[in-house]
């Protein structure tokens, strides 16, 4: 779906890497299995 809107392969790879990056919490990197669903308020 992203490739339909963004034609530049370098940009699509960069976005893919950013979306798959882990999260550092308390000095440890974790890789969440799922993200926050779109159009849903977070628990902040």
MMTF fields as JSON, N, C-alpha, C and O atoms, coordinates in Angstrom:
{
  "mmtfVersion": "1.0.0",
  "mmtfProducer": "UNKNOWN",
  "numBonds": 175,
  "numAtoms": 176,
  "numGroups": 44,
  "numChains": 1,
  "numModels": 1,
  "chainsPerModel": [1],
  "groupsPerChain": [44],
  "chainIdList": ["A"],
  "bondAtomList": [4, 2, 8, 6, 12, 10, 16, 14, 20, 18, 24, 22, 28, 26, 32, 30, 36, 34, 40, 38, 44, 42, 48, 46, 52, 50, 56, 54, 60, 58, 64, 62, 68, 66, 72, 70, 76, 74, 80, 78, 84, 82, 88, 86, 92, 90, 96, 94, 100, 98, 104, 102, 108, 106, 112, 110, 116, 114, 120, 118, 124, 122, 128, 126, 132, 130, 136, 134, 140, 138, 144, 142, 148, 146, 152, 150, 156, 154, 160, 158, 164, 162, 168, 166, 172, 170],
  "bondOrderList": [1, 1, 1, 1, 1, 1, 1, 1, 1, 1, 1, 1, 1, 1, 1, 1, 1, 1, 1, 1, 1, 1, 1, 1, 1, 1, 1, 1, 1, 1, 1, 1, 1, 1, 1, 1, 1, 1, 1, 1, 1, 1, 1],
  "groupList": [{"groupName": "UNK", "atomNameList": ["N", "CA", "C", "O"], "elementList": ["N", "C", "C", "O"], "formalChargeList": [0, 0, 0, 0], "bondAtomList": [1, 0, 2, 1, 3, 2], "bondOrderList": [1, 1, 2], "singleLetterCode": "X", "chemCompType": "L-PEPTIDE LINKING"}],
  "groupTypeList": [0, 0, 0, 0, 0, 0, 0, 0, 0, 0, 0, 0, 0, 0, 0, 0, 0, 0, 0, 0, 0, 0, 0, 0, 0, 0, 0, 0, 0, 0, 0, 0, 0, 0, 0, 0, 0, 0, 0, 0, 0, 0, 0, 0],
  "groupIdList": [1, 2, 3, 4, 5, 6, 7, 8, 9, 10, 11, 12, 13, 14, 15, 16, 17, 18, 19, 20, 21, 22, 23, 24, 25, 26, 27, 28, 29, 30, 31, 32, 33, 34, 35, 36, 37, 38, 39, 40, 41, 42, 43, 44],
  "secStructList": [7, 2, 2, 2, 2, 7, 7, 7, 2, 2, 2, 2, 2, 2, 2, 2, 2, 2, 2, 2, 7, 7, 3, 3, 3, 6, 6, 3, 3, 3, 7, 7, 1, 1, 7, 7, 7, 6, 6, 7, 7, 7, 7, 7],
  "xCoordList": [0.821, 0.0, 0.874, 0.575, 1.949, 2.85, 3.488, 3.667, 3.829, 4.494, 3.586, 4.075, 2.293, 1.384, 1.459, 1.208, 1.806, 1.859, 3.268, 3.442, 4.285, 5.684, 6.431, 6.514, 6.971, 7.652, 9.134, 9.722, 9.74, 11.176, 11.479, 11.04, 12.224, 12.55, 13.367, 13.201, 14.256, 15.079, 14.175, 14.379, 13.193, 12.275, 11.409, 11.193, 10.906, 10.056, 10.843, 10.303, 12.117, 12.95, 13.215, 13.192, 13.464, 13.705, 12.472, 12.593, 11.304, 10.061, 9.85, 9.437, 10.125, 9.994, 10.905, 10.484, 12.148, 13.087, 12.629, 12.741, 12.117, 11.635, 10.445, 10.348, 9.545, 8.369, 8.731, 8.034, 9.811, 10.224, 11.25, 11.676, 11.65, 12.664, 12.127, 10.925, 13.008, 12.628, 12.464, 12.726, 12.026, 11.798, 12.72, 12.772, 13.457, 14.332, 13.585, 13.148, 13.448, 12.798, 13.709, 14.081, 14.066, 14.91, 16.194, 16.608, 16.799, 18.073, 18.001, 19.042, 16.818, 16.674, 15.822, 14.805, 16.244, 15.496, 14.445, 14.76, 13.197, 12.118, 11.517, 11.558, 10.967, 10.305, 8.847, 8.528, 7.955, 6.543, 5.965, 6.31, 5.09, 4.45, 3.404, 3.175, 2.771, 1.754, 1.806, 2.27, 1.33, 1.334, -0.031, -0.956, -0.144, -1.425, -2.307, -1.872, -3.519, -4.4, -4.666, -4.744, -4.801, -5.058, -6.416, -7.356, -6.487, -7.722, -8.228, -9.43, -7.322, -7.71, -6.877, -5.671, -7.49, -6.758, -5.823, -6.201, -4.6, -3.66, -4.033, -4.876, -3.407, -3.758, -2.996, -2.775, -2.597, -1.864, -2.72, -2.244],
  "yCoordList": [-1.186, 0.0, 1.261, 2.234, 1.23, 2.378, 2.614, 3.759, 1.529, 1.671, 2.293, 2.771, 2.292, 2.961, 4.478, 5.213, 4.938, 6.382, 6.949, 8.104, 6.142, 6.596, 5.778, 4.555, 6.436, 5.746, 5.496, 4.594, 6.271, 6.177, 4.967, 4.914, 4.0, 2.783, 3.03, 2.328, 4.029, 4.348, 4.803, 4.405, 5.624, 6.133, 5.005, 4.932, 4.122, 3.033, 2.075, 1.581, 1.801, 0.958, 1.64, 0.988, 2.935, 3.683, 3.652, 3.448, 3.852, 3.805, 2.396, 2.246, 1.37, -0.005, -0.305, -0.943, 0.144, -0.056, 0.68, 0.158, 1.883, 2.677, 1.989, 1.963, 1.435, 0.761, -0.541, -0.947, -1.193, -2.46, -2.289, -3.277, -1.069, -0.812, -1.166, -1.069, -1.57, -1.893, -0.636, 0.479, -0.85, 0.241, 0.024, -1.078, 1.072, 0.935, 1.368, 2.513, 0.428, 0.681, 0.194, -0.979, 1.08, 0.76, 0.043, -0.942, 0.546, 0.018, -1.267, -1.792, -1.788, -3.018, -2.753, -2.063, -3.307, -3.127, -4.224, -5.407, -3.831, -4.791, -4.572, -3.465, -5.617, -5.551, -5.933, -7.118, -4.941, -5.248, -6.107, -5.927, -7.035, -7.901, -7.157, -7.471, -6.174, -5.409, -3.963, -3.677, -3.078, -1.663, -1.197, -1.995, 0.08, 0.657, 0.695, 1.192, 0.19, 0.218, 1.648, 2.567, 1.829, 3.153, 3.681, 2.919, 4.974, 5.65, 5.264, 5.306, 4.892, 4.55, 5.395, 5.536, 5.953, 6.791, 5.927, 4.84, 6.406, 5.671, 5.871, 6.708, 5.105, 5.144, 6.212, 6.053, 7.274, 8.35, 9.124, 10.059],
  "zCoordList": [0.0, 0.0, 0.0, -0.693, 0.782, 0.824, -0.543, -0.96, -1.239, -2.532, -3.594, -4.617, -3.369, -4.3, -4.155, -5.109, -2.956, -2.704, -2.808, -3.198, -2.462, -2.476, -3.515, -3.4, -4.52, -5.624, -5.353, -5.949, -4.471, -4.223, -3.336, -2.187, -3.866, -3.131, -1.882, -0.884, -1.919, -0.75, 0.397, 1.544, 0.094, 1.122, 1.668, 2.878, 0.803, 1.289, 2.184, 3.174, 1.851, 2.711, 4.048, 5.092, 4.023, 5.254, 6.16, 7.367, 5.587, 6.365, 6.923, 8.073, 6.127, 6.597, 7.767, 8.732, 7.698, 8.807, 10.051, 11.16, 9.877, 11.014, 11.674, 12.901, 10.879, 11.427, 12.148, 13.078, 11.726, 12.339, 13.449, 14.047, 13.736, 14.761, 16.141, 16.392, 17.017, 18.392, 19.23, 18.78, 20.454, 21.398, 22.59, 23.135, 23.008, 24.156, 25.407, 25.528, 26.335, 27.615, 28.725, 28.76, 29.619, 30.771, 30.333, 30.944, 29.288, 28.816, 28.012, 27.618, 27.757, 26.976, 25.743, 25.814, 24.615, 23.374, 23.265, 23.395, 23.028, 22.831, 21.453, 20.917, 20.892, 19.593, 19.805, 19.903, 19.879, 20.105, 18.98, 17.813, 19.339, 18.348, 17.539, 16.371, 18.156, 17.442, 17.927, 19.031, 17.095, 17.432, 17.901, 18.058, 18.119, 18.487, 17.249, 16.211, 17.325, 16.155, 15.688, 16.503, 14.402, 13.849, 14.32, 14.548, 14.455, 14.847, 16.226, 16.487, 17.099, 18.458, 19.406, 19.206, 20.42, 21.361, 22.192, 22.629, 22.412, 23.244, 24.711, 25.035, 25.589, 27.004, 27.777, 28.977, 27.137, 27.816, 28.748, 29.391]
}
